[in-house]
Amino acid sequence: MKLECDVLVVGAGASGLSAAIEAADHGAGVIVLEKNSMPGGSSRLSVGSINAAGSSLQKRAGIVDTPDEHFADMDHFMGPFAGKDNLALRRLLVDNAAASLEWLMSHGLCFYGPTADPPHRHPRMHNVLPNSRAYPYYLGRAARRRGVDIRLDAPVLQILRDEGDGGVRGALARIGGQPVEVLARSGVVLASGDYSNDPEIKQRFRPELAAIPAINPTATGDGHKLGEALGARMVNGEVVYGPGLRFMEPSQPSLVRRLPPSWLLGKLMQWALNSLPASLFRPFVMSFMTASLGPEAALLRAGAVLVNREGRRFVDELVQPGLAIAQQPAGHAWLVFDSRVAQMFSGPPHYVSTAPGVAFAYLPDYQRHRPDLYHRADSLEALASSVGLPPDALRQAIDSHNAGLVTDTARAGGVVQGPFHALGPLESRIVITDGGLAVNTSHQVLRGDEVVPRLYAAGAVGQGGALLAGNGHHICWAVTSGRRAGRFAAQRLAPQPLA
Ligand SMILES: Cc1cc2nc3c(=O)[nH]c(=O)nc-3n(C[C@H](O)[C@H](O)[C@H](O)COP(=O)(O)OP(=O)(O)OC[C@H]3O[C@@H](n4cnc5c(N)ncnc54)[C@H](O)[C@@H]3O)c2cc1C
């Protein structure tokens, strides 16, 4: 069986749907193939924030901000990867960020903010309302309204090569369980997300992280591999964010995640967040935060220890605990601390977790919203029974930890004074990866220094060496690069120079 179109898009996350809309707006007949049974990928699982300078929301709040300042502020997030960024792509991101945000709003998405997100010098974080399911919902709707044919449960298995010029002519996919050739006259846009859950790619670039699972189980780097099979090259594959510590998800998604992505609801929330006292929303926001975030390292520095299901300490908590947690029975660990630490993290300035610029969650918030995670008891033995750990092993672990503290100056104290507290289970997860296929500033995929004719990459797979550290840059990149790649594919852009 064969299907034909002008532009074929691989993946229906934020980048793929943006590419499809823009290609359709430039006159192309578009097919989107999505391997999962619902669209959205990581975009749908995300918090949904976008950092952008010069937005209408900033202007309404009287904030004067520029892409140049945004460009400079991104330096603060690069950490050990400073010097590896593709600055031409960073430029393209910051110059188009506000326009991408306005474009999303024009399709019905609603944002709250801008909120502060230091070390960004101005408040420029825009948070999607009511939740990130709004991305596939509104972008999918806009694509379908333009006649885009979105096929779900349709994994792309191979990109088909045009033997004439060495470019691409479509893809082989499995649709309805059958192999189908999808021919694309103008171009193929890879928009298949990242490789955070692909052991093989992680093994190549960061072997120590290969076995650590990701938050998004279907982020398996398919587009990276499809591109590599055509001779394309990966850039910055070693840039992997994580492993991060996360509390186990509650059995029911939080209230915020369950809200339907309705425009009216978004507008209502936007008005309420801007006009009513923050205390009214705290319980609502907390149900989200305590369900989706992990603990701050400050809790460990203050004296909390990590124990596994056997009640044993297994790691120096201050040295990459995420790696060790992944190797524990069931991949689980618990934070154990005493009343001194509990008191400290019960109010400002010491928080258990934070969504920057939005809110802080303290210990009583976990007690209230995550009783499944929180345990408290007068003795260590009673705490162990409450959690389901062997009491003798926990007592022994804490006693020997306290005894060793005499020489440990990095921690503020031991686990000494009851009542005792535990939070967990905690898991270790890879969050995002930043390695992408090498592309030029027209999002054309490169094979050496040559463009692969008619092959584009957007979003995570099309990062081309752009480093998107910090909050709110990934989705902005997905939308910005997706729109541009879709447009260029529809316009049958001639191969552009490398820069
Ligand atoms: C928990 C979490 C929170 C985050 N929060 C934020 C945030 O607040 N702000 C921010 O900017 N970024 C955030 N991110 C990162 C951001 O969500 C992603 O980087 C971004 O959404 C990637 O968009 P994408 O379109 O490239 O990929 P995705 O959204 O992952 O979409 C890729 C799609 O391609 C499909 N696909 C893959 N392979 C194939 C194939 N072979 N055939 C067909 N379809 C295929 C996938 O199923 C998926 O639907 C977060 C990520 C996580 C995990």
The ligand as a Tripos MOL2 file, in Angstrom:
@<TRIPOS>MOLECULE
LIG
   53    58     1     0     0
SMALL
NO_CHARGES

@<TRIPOS>ATOM
      1 C1          8.5930   15.9560   32.8580 C.3       1 LIG1
      2 C2          9.0380   16.9320   31.7900 C.ar      1 LIG1
      3 C3          8.7950   18.2710   31.9780 C.ar      1 LIG1
      4 C4          9.2120   19.1940   31.0020 C.ar      1 LIG1
      5 N1          8.8910   20.5090   31.1770 N.ar      1 LIG1
      6 C5          9.2520   21.3890   30.2320 C.ar      1 LIG1
      7 C6          8.8670   22.7500   30.3410 C.ar      1 LIG1
      8 O1          8.1510   23.1510   31.2600 O.2       1 LIG1
      9 N2          9.2910   23.6190   29.3750 N.ar      1 LIG1
     10 C7         10.0480   23.2120   28.3100 C.ar      1 LIG1
     11 O2         10.4100   24.0380   27.4670 O.2       1 LIG1
     12 N3         10.3820   21.9120   28.1620 N.ar      1 LIG1
     13 C8          9.9860   20.9930   29.0710 C.ar      1 LIG1
     14 N4         10.3000   19.6800   28.8880 N.ar      1 LIG1
     15 C9         10.9840   19.2700   27.6430 C.3       1 LIG1
     16 C10         9.9970   19.3170   26.4690 C.3       1 LIG1
     17 O3          8.7630   18.7440   26.8670 O.3       1 LIG1
     18 C11        10.5140   18.5710   25.2260 C.3       1 LIG1
     19 O4         11.8520   18.8630   24.9780 O.3       1 LIG1
     20 C12         9.6990   18.9820   24.0050 C.3       1 LIG1
     21 O5          8.3280   18.8520   24.2920 O.3       1 LIG1
     22 C13        10.0860   18.1090   22.8100 C.3       1 LIG1
     23 O6          9.1610   18.3150   21.7790 O.3       1 LIG1
     24 P1          9.2960   17.4150   20.4760 P.3       1 LIG1
     25 O7          8.1690   17.7660   19.5930 O.co2     1 LIG1
     26 O8         10.6630   17.5150   19.9450 O.co2     1 LIG1
     27 O9          9.1530   15.9140   21.0220 O.3       1 LIG1
     28 P2          7.8900   15.1720   21.6210 P.3       1 LIG1
     29 O10         6.9410   16.1000   22.2430 O.co2     1 LIG1
     30 O11         8.4240   14.0580   22.4560 O.co2     1 LIG1
     31 O12         7.1760   14.5640   20.3440 O.3       1 LIG1
     32 C14         7.7790   13.5600   19.5620 C.3       1 LIG1
     33 C15         6.6850   12.6470   19.0140 C.3       1 LIG1
     34 O13         7.2360   11.7950   18.0050 O.3       1 LIG1
     35 C16         6.6870   10.5070   18.1620 C.3       1 LIG1
     36 N5          7.5860    9.5210   17.5360 N.ar      1 LIG1
     37 C17         8.8130    9.1430   17.9690 C.ar      1 LIG1
     38 N6          9.3210    8.2160   17.1320 N.ar      1 LIG1
     39 C18         8.4250    8.0120   16.1640 C.ar      1 LIG1
     40 C19         8.3790    7.1590   15.0250 C.ar      1 LIG1
     41 N7          9.3650    6.2910   14.7340 N.pl3     1 LIG1
     42 N8          7.2910    7.1920   14.2280 N.ar      1 LIG1
     43 C20         6.2580    8.0400   14.5020 C.ar      1 LIG1
     44 N9          6.2290    8.8460   15.5950 N.ar      1 LIG1
     45 C21         7.3110    8.8480   16.3990 C.ar      1 LIG1
     46 C22         6.5900   10.3610   19.6630 C.3       1 LIG1
     47 O14         5.7140    9.3250   20.0290 O.3       1 LIG1
     48 C23         6.1120   11.7420   20.0900 C.3       1 LIG1
     49 O15         4.7170   11.8520   20.1090 O.3       1 LIG1
     50 C24         9.8920   18.7390   29.8380 C.ar      1 LIG1
     51 C25        10.1240   17.3680   29.6500 C.ar      1 LIG1
     52 C26         9.6960   16.4660   30.6050 C.ar      1 LIG1
     53 C27         9.9290   14.9950   30.3630 C.3       1 LIG1
@<TRIPOS>BOND
     1     1     2 1
     2     2     3 ar
     3     2    52 ar
     4     3     4 ar
     5     4     5 ar
     6     4    50 ar
     7     5     6 ar
     8     6     7 ar
     9     6    13 1
    10     7     8 2
    11     7     9 ar
    12     9    10 ar
    13    10    11 2
    14    10    12 ar
    15    12    13 ar
    16    13    14 ar
    17    14    15 1
    18    14    50 ar
    19    15    16 1
    20    16    17 1
    21    16    18 1
    22    18    19 1
    23    18    20 1
    24    20    21 1
    25    20    22 1
    26    22    23 1
    27    23    24 1
    28    24    25 2
    29    24    26 1
    30    24    27 1
    31    27    28 1
    32    28    29 2
    33    28    30 1
    34    28    31 1
    35    31    32 1
    36    32    33 1
    37    33    34 1
    38    33    48 1
    39    34    35 1
    40    35    36 1
    41    35    46 1
    42    36    37 ar
    43    36    45 ar
    44    37    38 ar
    45    38    39 ar
    46    39    40 ar
    47    39    45 ar
    48    40    41 1
    49    40    42 ar
    50    42    43 ar
    51    43    44 ar
    52    44    45 ar
    53    46    47 1
    54    46    48 1
    55    48    49 1
    56    50    51 ar
    57    51    52 ar
    58    52    53 1
@<TRIPOS>SUBSTRUCTURE
     1 LIG1         1 GROUP 0 **** ****
